Amino acid sequence: MQAKPIHFVSGDCRSPDGQVRLRLETDDPHDTRDFLIAPDGLSALVSLLLVLGKERGLRLAAPDTHDPGSALPIPIDAVSVGETSDGNPLVQIDIGLTALAFALPQTAAAQLGRALLALSATAEAGSA
């Protein structure tokens, strides 16, 4: 069987045992497939997709061509900051059962810090 490109992904989490159902659709309406993912497999799947997307993205476009407005905003449950074992900045973002850790270059960490300070100052000024 030849692999076909997936053009649409949907899903739900109504399973009584906590599994997530993903529906993958191709251009062929008769080639729709459902997959059940156990809760302990979600984090690995998300991480894999991010790593593969990064690898593919490096081959396709320069970093400054990405449109941040095309991203879907996802509410997060927690954010932690720290350092990797070699002293680089680390940001961990928790969303449901998935925890993603991002190692940042020092310059990106500095930019993020300045942006967060600016946002917090704006939020405080608006609530005063």
ChimeraX commands (.cxc) that place a marker at each C-alpha (Angstrom):
marker #1 position 0.00,0.00,0.00 radius 0.5
marker #1 position 1.41,3.38,-1.02 radius 0.5
marker #1 position 1.44,6.20,1.55 radius 0.5
marker #1 position -0.78,9.18,0.73 radius 0.5
marker #1 position -0.35,12.72,2.03 radius 0.5
marker #1 position -2.65,13.66,4.90 radius 0.5
marker #1 position -4.58,16.87,4.24 radius 0.5
marker #1 position -6.79,17.09,7.30 radius 0.5
marker #1 position -6.50,15.93,10.90 radius 0.5
marker #1 position -9.27,16.01,13.50 radius 0.5
marker #1 position -9.86,14.26,16.77 radius 0.5
marker #1 position -11.54,14.07,20.13 radius 0.5
marker #1 position -10.89,12.84,23.64 radius 0.5
marker #1 position -14.25,11.37,24.61 radius 0.5
marker #1 position -12.91,7.87,25.16 radius 0.5
marker #1 position -13.80,6.53,28.64 radius 0.5
marker #1 position -10.28,5.11,29.08 radius 0.5
marker #1 position -8.59,8.45,28.34 radius 0.5
marker #1 position -7.45,7.66,24.83 radius 0.5
marker #1 position -7.36,10.37,22.18 radius 0.5
marker #1 position -8.84,9.59,18.78 radius 0.5
marker #1 position -7.15,11.09,15.75 radius 0.5
marker #1 position -8.81,10.99,12.33 radius 0.5
marker #1 position -6.43,11.35,9.39 radius 0.5
marker #1 position -7.91,12.20,6.01 radius 0.5
marker #1 position -6.38,12.19,2.53 radius 0.5
marker #1 position -7.83,13.55,-0.71 radius 0.5
marker #1 position -9.55,10.19,-1.18 radius 0.5
marker #1 position -12.85,10.26,0.80 radius 0.5
marker #1 position -12.65,6.45,1.18 radius 0.5
marker #1 position -9.23,6.66,2.81 radius 0.5
marker #1 position -10.02,8.06,6.26 radius 0.5
marker #1 position -8.30,6.39,9.18 radius 0.5
marker #1 position -8.85,6.61,12.91 radius 0.5
marker #1 position -6.09,6.04,15.45 radius 0.5
marker #1 position -6.40,5.75,19.22 radius 0.5
marker #1 position -3.50,7.14,21.23 radius 0.5
marker #1 position -3.03,6.15,24.86 radius 0.5
marker #1 position -2.54,9.05,27.29 radius 0.5
marker #1 position 1.06,8.06,27.95 radius 0.5
marker #1 position 1.82,8.25,24.21 radius 0.5
marker #1 position 0.61,11.82,23.66 radius 0.5
marker #1 position 3.75,13.58,24.81 radius 0.5
marker #1 position 5.98,11.40,22.62 radius 0.5
marker #1 position 3.75,11.98,19.58 radius 0.5
marker #1 position 3.70,15.76,20.08 radius 0.5
marker #1 position 7.47,15.87,20.59 radius 0.5
marker #1 position 8.07,13.73,17.50 radius 0.5
marker #1 position 5.86,15.96,15.35 radius 0.5
marker #1 position 7.65,19.09,16.59 radius 0.5
marker #1 position 11.09,17.61,15.93 radius 0.5
marker #1 position 10.11,16.42,12.44 radius 0.5
marker #1 position 8.43,19.75,11.69 radius 0.5
marker #1 position 11.56,21.61,12.75 radius 0.5
marker #1 position 13.77,19.38,10.60 radius 0.5
marker #1 position 11.47,19.83,7.62 radius 0.5
marker #1 position 11.10,23.57,8.24 radius 0.5
marker #1 position 14.87,24.07,8.20 radius 0.5
marker #1 position 14.95,22.60,4.71 radius 0.5
marker #1 position 12.04,24.65,3.35 radius 0.5
marker #1 position 12.30,28.23,4.57 radius 0.5
marker #1 position 14.42,30.75,6.37 radius 0.5
marker #1 position 13.35,31.42,10.00 radius 0.5
marker #1 position 12.18,34.97,9.20 radius 0.5
marker #1 position 9.58,33.75,6.67 radius 0.5
marker #1 position 7.37,32.09,9.32 radius 0.5
marker #1 position 4.04,33.83,9.88 radius 0.5
marker #1 position 3.37,33.82,13.66 radius 0.5
marker #1 position -0.26,34.75,12.96 radius 0.5
marker #1 position -0.82,31.33,11.38 radius 0.5
marker #1 position -0.27,29.51,14.69 radius 0.5
marker #1 position -3.25,28.30,16.70 radius 0.5
marker #1 position -3.11,29.78,20.24 radius 0.5
marker #1 position -3.21,27.00,22.83 radius 0.5
marker #1 position -3.83,27.82,26.50 radius 0.5
marker #1 position -1.03,26.46,28.68 radius 0.5
marker #1 position -1.28,24.98,32.18 radius 0.5
marker #1 position 2.20,25.88,33.45 radius 0.5
marker #1 position 5.52,27.40,32.42 radius 0.5
marker #1 position 8.85,26.68,34.10 radius 0.5
marker #1 position 12.26,28.15,33.41 radius 0.5
marker #1 position 15.65,26.74,34.25 radius 0.5
marker #1 position 18.92,25.62,32.71 radius 0.5
marker #1 position 20.06,22.60,30.76 radius 0.5
marker #1 position 22.94,20.53,32.16 radius 0.5
marker #1 position 25.36,22.60,30.08 radius 0.5
marker #1 position 24.00,25.93,31.39 radius 0.5
marker #1 position 21.76,27.00,28.49 radius 0.5
marker #1 position 18.36,28.57,29.20 radius 0.5
marker #1 position 15.45,26.13,29.26 radius 0.5
marker #1 position 11.71,26.80,29.10 radius 0.5
marker #1 position 9.23,24.02,29.85 radius 0.5
marker #1 position 5.59,24.40,28.83 radius 0.5
marker #1 position 2.94,22.06,30.21 radius 0.5
marker #1 position -0.29,21.54,28.29 radius 0.5
marker #1 position -2.53,18.83,29.68 radius 0.5
marker #1 position -0.61,15.55,29.71 radius 0.5
marker #1 position 2.19,16.94,27.54 radius 0.5
marker #1 position 5.30,18.71,28.80 radius 0.5
marker #1 position 7.59,20.26,26.23 radius 0.5
marker #1 position 11.05,21.56,27.09 radius 0.5
marker #1 position 12.77,24.04,24.81 radius 0.5
marker #1 position 16.48,24.83,25.00 radius 0.5
marker #1 position 16.97,28.46,24.02 radius 0.5
marker #1 position 20.00,30.26,22.66 radius 0.5
marker #1 position 21.08,32.97,25.12 radius 0.5
marker #1 position 19.95,35.73,22.73 radius 0.5
marker #1 position 16.48,34.21,22.38 radius 0.5
marker #1 position 16.19,33.92,26.17 radius 0.5
marker #1 position 17.11,37.60,26.52 radius 0.5
marker #1 position 14.53,38.60,23.88 radius 0.5
marker #1 position 11.87,36.48,25.59 radius 0.5
marker #1 position 12.69,38.00,28.97 radius 0.5
marker #1 position 12.40,41.55,27.63 radius 0.5
marker #1 position 9.12,40.73,25.88 radius 0.5
marker #1 position 7.64,39.20,29.04 radius 0.5
marker #1 position 8.70,42.22,31.12 radius 0.5
marker #1 position 7.08,44.56,28.58 radius 0.5
marker #1 position 3.87,42.51,28.55 radius 0.5
marker #1 position 3.69,42.39,32.34 radius 0.5
marker #1 position 4.23,46.18,32.56 radius 0.5
marker #1 position 1.43,46.75,30.04 radius 0.5
marker #1 position -0.89,44.39,31.95 radius 0.5
marker #1 position -0.12,46.11,35.27 radius 0.5
marker #1 position -0.70,49.57,33.77 radius 0.5
marker #1 position -4.05,48.44,32.36 radius 0.5
marker #1 position -5.26,47.12,35.73 radius 0.5
marker #1 position -4.27,50.23,37.69 radius 0.5
marker link #1:1,2 radius 0.2
marker link #1:2,3 radius 0.2
marker link #1:3,4 radius 0.2
marker link #1:4,5 radius 0.2
marker link #1:5,6 radius 0.2
marker link #1:6,7 radius 0.2
marker link #1:7,8 radius 0.2
marker link #1:8,9 radius 0.2
marker link #1:9,10 radius 0.2
marker link #1:10,11 radius 0.2
marker link #1:11,12 radius 0.2
marker link #1:12,13 radius 0.2
marker link #1:13,14 radius 0.2
marker link #1:14,15 radius 0.2
marker link #1:15,16 radius 0.2
marker link #1:16,17 radius 0.2
marker link #1:17,18 radius 0.2
marker link #1:18,19 radius 0.2
marker link #1:19,20 radius 0.2
marker link #1:20,21 radius 0.2
marker link #1:21,22 radius 0.2
marker link #1:22,23 radius 0.2
marker link #1:23,24 radius 0.2
marker link #1:24,25 radius 0.2
marker link #1:25,26 radius 0.2
marker link #1:26,27 radius 0.2
marker link #1:27,28 radius 0.2
marker link #1:28,29 radius 0.2
marker link #1:29,30 radius 0.2
marker link #1:30,31 radius 0.2
marker link #1:31,32 radius 0.2
marker link #1:32,33 radius 0.2
marker link #1:33,34 radius 0.2
marker link #1:34,35 radius 0.2
marker link #1:35,36 radius 0.2
marker link #1:36,37 radius 0.2
marker link #1:37,38 radius 0.2
marker link #1:38,39 radius 0.2
marker link #1:39,40 radius 0.2
marker link #1:40,41 radius 0.2
marker link #1:41,42 radius 0.2
marker link #1:42,43 radius 0.2
marker link #1:43,44 radius 0.2
marker link #1:44,45 radius 0.2
marker link #1:45,46 radius 0.2
marker link #1:46,47 radius 0.2
marker link #1:47,48 radius 0.2
marker link #1:48,49 radius 0.2
marker link #1:49,50 radius 0.2
marker link #1:50,51 radius 0.2
marker link #1:51,52 radius 0.2
marker link #1:52,53 radius 0.2
marker link #1:53,54 radius 0.2
marker link #1:54,55 radius 0.2
marker link #1:55,56 radius 0.2
marker link #1:56,57 radius 0.2
marker link #1:57,58 radius 0.2
marker link #1:58,59 radius 0.2
marker link #1:59,60 radius 0.2
marker link #1:60,61 radius 0.2
marker link #1:61,62 radius 0.2
marker link #1:62,63 radius 0.2
marker link #1:63,64 radius 0.2
marker link #1:64,65 radius 0.2
marker link #1:65,66 radius 0.2
marker link #1:66,67 radius 0.2
marker link #1:67,68 radius 0.2
marker link #1:68,69 radius 0.2
marker link #1:69,70 radius 0.2
marker link #1:70,71 radius 0.2
marker link #1:71,72 radius 0.2
marker link #1:72,73 radius 0.2
marker link #1:73,74 radius 0.2
marker link #1:74,75 radius 0.2
marker link #1:75,76 radius 0.2
marker link #1:76,77 radius 0.2
marker link #1:77,78 radius 0.2
marker link #1:78,79 radius 0.2
marker link #1:79,80 radius 0.2
marker link #1:80,81 radius 0.2
marker link #1:81,82 radius 0.2
marker link #1:82,83 radius 0.2
marker link #1:83,84 radius 0.2
marker link #1:84,85 radius 0.2
marker link #1:85,86 radius 0.2
marker link #1:86,87 radius 0.2
marker link #1:87,88 radius 0.2
marker link #1:88,89 radius 0.2
marker link #1:89,90 radius 0.2
marker link #1:90,91 radius 0.2
marker link #1:91,92 radius 0.2
marker link #1:92,93 radius 0.2
marker link #1:93,94 radius 0.2
marker link #1:94,95 radius 0.2
marker link #1:95,96 radius 0.2
marker link #1:96,97 radius 0.2
marker link #1:97,98 radius 0.2
marker link #1:98,99 radius 0.2
marker link #1:99,100 radius 0.2
marker link #1:100,101 radius 0.2
marker link #1:101,102 radius 0.2
marker link #1:102,103 radius 0.2
marker link #1:103,104 radius 0.2
marker link #1:104,105 radius 0.2
marker link #1:105,106 radius 0.2
marker link #1:106,107 radius 0.2
marker link #1:107,108 radius 0.2
marker link #1:108,109 radius 0.2
marker link #1:109,110 radius 0.2
marker link #1:110,111 radius 0.2
marker link #1:111,112 radius 0.2
marker link #1:112,113 radius 0.2
marker link #1:113,114 radius 0.2
marker link #1:114,115 radius 0.2
marker link #1:115,116 radius 0.2
marker link #1:116,117 radius 0.2
marker link #1:117,118 radius 0.2
marker link #1:118,119 radius 0.2
marker link #1:119,120 radius 0.2
marker link #1:120,121 radius 0.2
marker link #1:121,122 radius 0.2
marker link #1:122,123 radius 0.2
marker link #1:123,124 radius 0.2
marker link #1:124,125 radius 0.2
marker link #1:125,126 radius 0.2
marker link #1:126,127 radius 0.2
marker link #1:127,128 radius 0.2
view
